[in-house]
Amino acid sequence: MSWVYRQGQNLTYLTLPEWEKCGIQIGFSTRWGGVSNAPYESLNLGLHVGDDSEKVLQNRELWFQEWNVAWNDLVIGEQVHDVKVQLVESSDAGRGVRDLRTVLPGVDGLVTTTGLGLMAFFADCVPVYFYHPILKAVSIAHAGWRGTVGKIIIRVLEEFRKMGGEPRECWVALGPSIGPCCYEVDEQVVKPFQEAFEKTPFLKSSRPGHAQLDLWEANRLLLLEEGVRPENIWSASICTACHTDSFFSHRQEGLKTGRMAGWIRRKD
């Protein structure tokens, strides 16, 4: 099975029914159904993009209602386009939910074996979700080009290894993000990938000094190299830049735009 759209109580979002059957809440929001005004219309869930904070909090309340969670039932990281991954404990409950001062600092990946929800924000970067059935652990990572070239997903798998779990047992899902159709990059991005990867089939030359970058394929290849089974990788393959009717896109809309939420939680 693949990602599907679902109409919830008030909002439409993407989810994976196969994961839900295993007791995992997993979702990716669209841009509609909230209260924010242009250019953040309407379900902007990011507090860090210049939107009215009260409207963002109203939007978050709508999102939490879809998952039947309270404000202290989840954790949010700062997201600085780096590769730090942090293990979330019960004592972290509520961090980053109501304001930016309490986010887990410098963190782009969250891992937990608790029943806390993990939430991260996106507007073209790749949301990467993890479920380790043996460990009963879940994770979410923010993988833009910097996170991908820095191999943040390997950092998540390393956390699972520390707990005694192997990558071959892990499920991984890639949510909507900018696709290779719309993501042209220059040498400042191409070169780091060429240095970090032995082969770069996910880079296709477009014009002199530029290439189309497929972040989905780059992350998929990393997962396979680490031992994740191909049948345990779900990719939405939905380009956010192509579909600004449904999603926010930093590349297409500029700095002043909203953020979708990625959500994952193991229900106890």
C-alpha positions as CSV (number, residue, x, y, z in Angstrom):
1,M,0.0,0.0,0.0
2,S,1.1,3.6,-0.5
3,W,0.4,7.1,1.0
4,V,-3.3,8.0,0.8
5,Y,-5.3,11.2,1.4
6,R,-7.7,11.1,4.3
7,Q,-10.4,13.5,5.2
8,G,-10.3,13.7,9.0
9,Q,-12.6,15.6,11.4
10,N,-11.7,19.0,10.0
11,L,-8.5,18.5,7.9
12,T,-7.3,16.6,4.9
13,Y,-3.9,14.9,5.3
14,L,-1.8,12.1,4.0
15,T,-1.3,8.9,5.9
16,L,-0.1,5.2,5.5
17,P,-2.8,2.7,6.4
18,E,-0.3,-0.1,6.6
19,W,1.5,1.7,9.4
20,E,-1.7,2.6,11.1
21,K,-2.6,-1.1,11.3
22,C,0.5,-1.5,13.5
23,G,-0.6,1.2,15.9
24,I,1.4,4.0,14.4
25,Q,-0.1,7.4,13.8
26,I,1.6,8.9,10.8
27,G,0.5,12.0,8.8
28,F,1.6,14.8,6.6
29,S,-0.6,17.9,6.5
30,T,-1.8,19.9,3.5
31,R,-1.9,23.7,3.4
32,W,-5.7,23.9,3.7
33,G,-8.3,24.0,6.6
34,G,-6.6,26.5,8.9
35,V,-7.0,30.1,9.9
36,S,-3.8,31.9,8.7
37,N,-4.0,34.7,6.2
38,A,-2.0,35.1,3.0
39,P,0.8,34.4,2.3
40,Y,0.5,31.7,4.9
41,E,-3.0,30.6,3.9
42,S,-4.3,28.6,5.6
43,L,-3.0,25.7,7.7
44,N,0.5,27.0,8.4
45,L,1.9,25.0,11.3
46,G,5.3,26.6,11.7
47,L,5.9,29.3,14.3
48,H,9.2,30.3,12.8
49,V,8.1,31.8,9.4
50,G,6.7,35.2,10.4
51,D,3.0,34.3,10.6
52,D,0.8,35.5,13.5
53,S,1.6,33.2,16.3
54,E,-1.9,33.1,17.7
55,K,-3.2,31.8,14.3
56,V,-0.4,29.2,14.2
57,L,-1.4,28.0,17.6
58,Q,-5.1,27.8,16.4
59,N,-3.9,25.7,13.5
60,R,-1.9,23.4,15.7
61,E,-5.0,22.9,17.9
62,L,-6.9,21.7,14.8
63,W,-4.0,19.4,13.9
64,F,-3.8,17.9,17.4
65,Q,-7.6,17.3,17.3
66,E,-7.1,15.0,14.3
67,W,-4.8,12.8,16.3
68,N,-6.6,13.1,19.6
69,V,-3.5,14.4,21.4
70,A,-3.0,17.1,24.1
71,W,-0.4,19.9,23.8
72,N,2.0,18.0,26.1
73,D,1.7,14.8,24.2
74,L,4.5,15.7,21.7
75,V,7.9,17.2,21.1
76,I,9.3,19.5,18.4
77,G,13.0,20.1,17.5
78,E,14.5,23.4,16.3
79,Q,15.5,22.2,12.7
80,V,18.7,24.0,11.6
81,H,19.4,22.0,8.4
82,D,22.0,19.9,10.2
83,V,22.2,16.2,11.1
84,K,21.8,16.1,14.9
85,V,19.4,13.4,16.1
86,Q,18.1,13.3,19.6
87,L,16.5,10.6,21.7
88,V,13.3,12.0,23.1
89,E,12.3,11.0,26.7
90,S,9.1,11.4,28.6
91,S,10.7,14.4,30.4
92,D,10.8,16.3,27.0
93,A,7.0,16.3,26.7
94,G,5.6,19.6,25.4
95,R,8.9,21.1,24.3
96,G,8.5,23.5,21.3
97,V,4.8,23.1,21.1
98,R,3.6,26.5,22.2
99,D,6.7,28.6,21.5
100,L,10.1,28.5,19.9
101,R,12.0,29.1,23.2
102,T,11.5,25.5,24.4
103,V,12.3,23.5,21.2
104,L,15.0,20.9,21.4
105,P,17.9,23.1,20.2
106,G,19.9,22.3,17.0
107,V,17.9,19.1,16.3
108,D,16.7,17.9,12.9
109,G,15.9,14.3,13.9
110,L,13.9,12.9,16.7
111,V,13.7,9.3,18.0
112,T,11.6,7.9,20.8
113,T,10.4,4.7,22.3
114,T,7.8,6.6,24.4
115,G,4.2,7.3,23.4
116,L,5.1,10.9,22.7
117,G,4.3,12.3,19.2
118,L,7.1,13.7,17.1
119,M,6.4,16.7,14.9
120,A,8.6,18.5,12.3
121,F,7.9,21.1,9.6
122,F,8.5,21.1,5.9
123,A,8.1,23.2,2.8
124,D,10.1,21.3,0.2
125,C,12.6,19.3,2.4
126,V,12.0,15.6,2.7
127,P,10.1,14.3,5.7
128,V,11.6,10.9,6.6
129,Y,9.6,8.7,9.0
130,F,10.9,5.6,10.7
131,Y,9.2,2.7,12.6
132,H,11.2,-0.1,14.1
133,P,8.7,-2.8,15.0
134,I,11.2,-4.8,17.2
135,L,12.2,-1.8,19.3
136,K,8.7,-0.2,19.2
137,A,10.6,3.0,18.3
138,V,9.6,5.8,15.9
139,S,11.5,8.7,14.4
140,I,11.1,11.7,12.1
141,A,13.9,13.4,10.3
142,H,14.1,16.7,8.3
143,A,16.2,16.0,5.2
144,G,16.8,18.9,2.9
145,W,19.8,18.8,0.7
146,R,22.1,19.5,3.6
147,G,20.5,16.8,5.8
148,T,20.6,14.4,2.8
149,V,24.2,15.0,1.9
150,G,25.1,14.8,5.6
151,K,23.2,11.5,5.8
152,I,20.9,12.3,8.7
153,I,19.0,9.1,8.0
154,I,22.1,7.1,8.9
155,R,22.2,9.0,12.2
156,V,18.7,7.8,12.9
157,L,19.6,4.2,12.1
158,E,22.6,4.5,14.3
159,E,20.3,5.4,17.2
160,F,18.3,2.2,16.5
161,R,21.5,0.2,16.5
162,K,22.5,1.6,19.9
163,M,19.2,0.2,21.2
164,G,19.9,-3.2,19.6
165,G,17.8,-2.9,16.4
166,E,19.0,-3.6,12.9
167,P,18.1,-1.5,9.8
168,R,16.8,-4.6,8.0
169,E,14.0,-4.6,10.6
170,C,13.1,-1.0,10.0
171,W,10.2,0.6,8.1
172,V,10.9,4.0,6.4
173,A,8.6,6.4,4.6
174,L,9.4,9.5,2.6
175,G,6.7,12.1,2.5
176,P,6.0,14.8,0.0
177,S,8.8,17.2,-0.9
178,I,10.3,19.0,-3.8
179,G,10.9,16.5,-6.6
180,P,13.6,16.1,-9.3
181,C,11.2,17.8,-11.7
182,C,11.5,21.1,-9.9
183,Y,14.8,21.0,-7.9
184,E,17.6,22.4,-10.0
185,V,20.8,23.0,-8.0
186,D,24.1,24.6,-8.8
187,E,27.7,23.5,-8.2
188,Q,27.6,24.7,-4.6
189,V,25.1,21.8,-4.0
190,V,26.4,19.3,-6.6
191,K,29.9,19.3,-5.4
192,P,29.1,18.2,-1.8
193,F,27.0,15.3,-3.1
194,Q,29.8,14.2,-5.4
195,E,32.2,14.3,-2.4
196,A,29.8,12.4,0.0
197,F,28.5,9.7,-2.4
198,E,30.6,7.3,-4.4
199,K,27.9,7.3,-7.2
200,T,25.3,10.0,-7.8
201,P,22.6,8.6,-10.1
202,F,20.2,11.1,-8.4
203,L,22.0,14.0,-10.1
204,K,21.1,14.7,-13.7
205,S,22.8,17.5,-15.7
206,S,20.4,20.1,-16.8
207,R,22.4,23.2,-18.1
208,P,26.0,24.2,-17.6
209,G,26.9,24.2,-13.9
210,H,23.5,22.9,-12.8
211,A,21.8,19.6,-12.2
212,Q,18.3,18.3,-11.3
213,L,18.6,16.7,-7.8
214,D,16.4,13.8,-6.7
215,L,16.3,13.8,-3.0
216,W,13.9,10.9,-2.8
217,E,16.4,8.7,-4.7
218,A,19.4,9.9,-2.8
219,N,17.8,9.0,0.5
220,R,16.4,5.7,-0.8
221,L,19.9,4.6,-1.9
222,L,21.3,5.5,1.5
223,L,18.6,3.4,3.1
224,L,19.4,0.4,0.9
225,E,23.1,0.7,1.5
226,E,22.4,0.6,5.2
227,G,20.4,-2.6,4.9
228,V,16.8,-1.4,4.9
229,R,14.8,-3.8,2.8
230,P,13.3,-2.2,-0.4
231,E,9.9,-3.5,0.4
232,N,10.0,-1.6,3.7
233,I,10.4,1.8,2.0
234,W,7.4,3.9,1.2
235,S,7.8,7.0,-1.0
236,A,5.0,9.4,-1.6
237,S,6.7,10.8,-4.8
238,I,4.6,14.0,-4.6
239,C,6.3,17.2,-5.5
240,T,5.4,20.1,-3.2
241,A,6.7,22.6,-5.8
242,C,4.4,21.2,-8.5
243,H,1.4,21.3,-6.2
244,T,1.2,24.6,-4.4
245,D,-2.5,24.2,-4.6
246,S,-2.1,21.7,-1.8
247,F,1.3,22.3,-0.2
248,F,3.6,25.1,0.8
249,S,6.8,25.4,-1.3
250,H,9.8,27.5,-0.3
251,R,11.2,27.1,-3.9
252,Q,8.1,28.2,-5.6
253,E,6.7,30.8,-3.2
254,G,9.8,32.3,-1.6
255,L,10.6,33.0,2.0
256,K,7.1,34.1,3.1
257,T,5.2,30.9,3.0
258,G,3.9,28.4,5.5
259,R,5.0,24.9,6.7
260,M,3.3,21.6,6.6
261,A,3.7,19.2,9.5
262,G,5.1,15.7,9.6
263,W,3.6,13.7,12.5
264,I,4.4,10.2,13.9
265,R,3.4,8.6,17.2
266,R,3.3,5.1,18.6
267,K,0.0,4.6,20.3
268,D,0.3,2.8,23.6
